[in-house]
Amino acid sequence: IINRYAFIESCFTTVPITYLKSILDEKVLNVQNQEELYGLLFRDSYVVKYPLSQSYRYKVVKLLVSVAENCREEVFEPLLEIVLNSISVKDKFVREESHLTYGHINCDRICTTRIIYPSNEVGLMPWEAGHFLAEYALANPSLFKEKRILELGSGIGLTGLTIAAQCSPEEILMTDHNDEVIANLRYNVRINEEEGHVDHDLIKVACLDWLEGLSLQQNHFDVVMAADCVYDPDSVPALVKLVKTCLSVAKPDSKAIFATSRRNMKTFELFKNVMNEASFEWRDESEKVTHLKTLFSPSCSVMLNRNPKREDIKLYVAKLRGD
């Protein structure tokens, strides 16, 4: 069992509870195995520095105890104490700062992000399409290599940090609007610089109101990308207008990449209609992400334990007609 964890030990926080259950189910989990897994959750130096959420750790502990008891093995005492003392976040509305560390089979760690949950600010939490776009970038690094990139609605920064760490861009400007989101985004960039996941000064962070747009001096980007930004119909025209403005002054081969969850079909169709009216053409690249075998799993927020359907997320690569 521990050998099967070899490739996820350094990115434990990306492992969904459902996946853990599938590889532990009907396996013998002796005390030594339990202690090693306990160490990944509570004693690992990286986890100590960037703590996991209490709720996630408690769910894993309960699972480990349940598996051990089912196979009639002795339970590692610290695990049992956690369950007996109910050390967990029982109130789902308790605001908690925690960290998610991401990785995939071919590398150790990609990046670490702090999330704040629950929060009224959507930019303080991970979202499905952000993971989707990060996976797309991992599979298509040439699209981002030596490119100047603008990210809209960066949120916790997962997508931009992944590209900075793995795709060798020239520069990334990560943007959002809310002050608290911007402060958390700056923190996430800083800790990833300090840990050596991304190069210093590769990423810049800025506050951006889509209605105000960017100055022309800032507008020369090769790639403009946005993940999970199509959820408010009132903001769709401003989003599309800003992207069009950026691409209209950029190089002819510049492109926009949108990843969006289809939560509301009316909003999604509005987005496509506004894109069409703004003279965009696009190709659907969603299937290129659906079948990837990385640890950016469909259960993309282990703390929230969501299981979104991949077919409900779309990824489009777009350019202005005539380019």
N, C-alpha and C positions, 0 to 999 in steps of 0.2 A: 504494500500500500504506500509506504513512504517513497519507494522508487517511482511510483506513479505521480508523486507530488514534486519530483525533482525539477520539473520545468515550470512550476508555479510557486515555488517557495518564496521567490523574491517579488512576486506580484500577487500575493495571496488575496488582496482585496478585490481582485477582479473575478474571483471564483464564486459563481452563484450557489446559493444553498441547494438548489435542485441538482446542480452538477455534482456537488459534494456527496449528496445522498446517492446519486447514481453509481459513483465509484466506490462508495463505502458499503452500499447495501449488500447484505449477505456475506460480507468479508469478516475475517477475524481481526478484531482491533484490540491487541493486547496492551498492557500498561505502558510498555516502551513506545509503541506507536502513538498512544494517546499523549504521552509526555512530549514527544517530538512535535506533534501537531499543536499542543498547548503552547510550546515555545514559539511557534510561528505566530500565534495570535497575541501573546502577551510579553514575551521576553526578547524577541528579535530586536536588535538595536535600531533598525529602520522603523519598525512599528512603534517602538517606544518614542522615537523622535516625532513621528507623524502618526498619531493614534488612529486606529480604526474606530468606527462607531460602536458604542456599547451594545446597541441592539443587534448589530451583525455578529459581534463576538458571542453574545448570549445565544443567538440562534445556532451558531456553529457548535458551541459547547453542549447545548441540549441534544444536537444531532449526534455528537461523539458519544455522549453518555448513553443515549438510546441504542446506538449500534453496539456498544460494549455490552450493555445489559442483554440485548437480544442474542448475542453469541455467548452469553454466560461467562464473560470475562470480568475480572476485577476492574473497577473503575478507578482511574487515576484520581487521587484524593482532591487536588486543587480543582479539578473539573466538577467533582461532586459538590464541593463547597460552594462553588458559584451557583449551581442549580438550587441547592438547598437554601442559600441565602438570597436567592432571587435577585442577583446583581444584574439588573437589566433596566432598560428604559421602558417602563411599562406605560407611561403616559406618552402617547404618540405626538402630543403637541408640545413636548419639552424641546426647546431650541438647543441644538447640539452642533458643535463644530467637530468635524472628523475629516479623515483623509482617505482618498482612494488612490491606490497605486496601480498603474496599468503596465502591461507587458504582453509579449507574445512569445511563441515557442522559440523563435530565432534570436531572441536577445534577452538580456537580464531584465532591466527596467526601461520603460519608455519615458514615463513622466508620473508625477504625483500631483494631485489637486486637492485643495481643501474645499469641502462642501459645507453648507450651513443649512440644516433642515430641522423642522419645517421653517419656511420663510415665505413672506408675501412676494419676495423678489424671485422670479423664475430663474434669473441669471446666477443664483447661488447654488443651484442644484444641477446634477447631470441629466441630460436628455438623450433620448434614443437616437435621433438623427445626427447628433454630434458624434456619437460612437460610430455610426454608419459612415459618415464622411471621413472619420479617422481611419477606418478600415480601408476605405477606397484609396486614401492617400498611401497607405502601406503597400497596397497592391499596384499602385501606379505612381511611384516616386518621381518618374521622369517628368510628369506634368508640373511638378513643383520645384524641380532642381534648378538652382540659380535663378529663380523667379522672385520678383517683388510681389508680395501677397498682401491683400487687404482682407481681413476677416470682419464681418459684420455680426453683431450679437454674439460676441465671443463667450460670454458667460463665465464658466469656471476655467475655460481655456484649453480643454482637452484636445480639440481638433488642431488648433494652432501649435500647441506644445508638441503634439505627435509629429506634425510636419517639420517643425524646427529640429526635433531630435533625430528623425529618420530620413528626411527627404532632401536635405542639403539646399534649402532655399537661400536666396541672397538676403532677403529681409522679410519680416512679417510685421504688419501693423495690426494689432488686435484691438478691437473697439467694442464698447458698449455704452450705455447711457446713464444708468443709475450709479450714484456715488459709491454706495456700498458694494455693488458688483465690481466697479472699477478697482476699489481698494483690495478686494479679495483676488481679483485677477492679477494685480501687481504683485501681491504676495505669492501667488502660484508661479508666476514667472521667476520671481526672485529665488524661491526655494529650489526650483529646477536648475537655475544657473548655479546655485551653490552646490548642488549635488552632482553637477557635471552632466546632467541630462541634455542640456542645451547650451550653446555657446553664449557667452556674455555679449550683450549689445546686439544680438541677432533679432530680438523681439522688442518692439516698442508698443506701449499701451496708451490709448487715447480715448477720451470721452467724445462720443459722436452722436449728434441728433440727426436722424435721417432726413428730417425736414430742412435742416440747415445745410447738410451736405459737407463736402470737403472743398478746400481751396484747390485751384488748378495745379498749384505747385505740388500738392500731395497726391494728385490724381493719377500719376503714371504707374499703374499697377499692371502686372502681367496676368494675375489671377485675382478675382474677387469672389469670395466664398461666404456662404451663409448656411448655417445648420439650425433647423427648428425655429426659423424666424417667420414662418407663414402660419400664424395662429390667430392673429387679430386682423379681421378684414379691413379695418380702418387704416392699418399701417402698411398694407400691401402696395398701394400706389406709391407711397414715399420710398419704400424699399426698392421697387423696380426702377423708379426714376433715378435714384442714387446710383444703382448699378449701371444703368444706361449712361449716365453722366461720366462715370469712371471709364467705361469701355470706349466711349466716343472719343476720348482724348488719349487713349492708350495705343499700343502697337496693334497692327491689324490682326495678329494671331492671339490677342488677349482673349480671355474667356471668363465666364462666371460659372460657378458650381454651386448648385442649391441641393441641399438634402432636407427633406421635410416629411414629417409624419402626417398622414392624412386623417386627422382627427375629425375634421368637419369638411365634408365633401363640397359644400357650397363655397367655403373659403378657399379650398384647394382649386376649384374650378375658376374662381375669381382670379386667383394668382395666374393661372395659365392664360386666361383671357387678357389680363393686363399685360402680361409678357408678350402676347401676340400683338396687341395694339401698339406696344413700344418697339416693334420691329425686331423682336428676338426670334431666333430659331434655336432649337435644342434637340439633344438626343438623350434618350433614357438609358442610363448606365446602371440602373438599380440591380439588375441580375448579376452584374460583375461583383457585387458586394454580398449578395445573399448566400453565395456558396463558399465564401472564404472560410478557412479553417484557422482562425486566430483566437486569442483569448479576449478579444472584444466581443463578448458573447451576446446573443439576443437578450439575455437577462442583464441589461447593460448597467443597471444600478443595483449592486448587490445589497446596498443598505435599504433601498426602497423595495427591493425584491420584486421588481416589475418584470413581466414577461411579454413585451410587445411582439406582435407578429411582424416578421420581416417584410411580408408582402404589403404591409400598410405604410412602409417608408419608401419614398421615391427619391432618386438622385438624378438630377439633370445637369448636363454640361451645355452651357448656352453661349451664344455669341450674337452680335448684331448682324442682321441680314446684310448681305453685300460685302462682308469681310472676307 
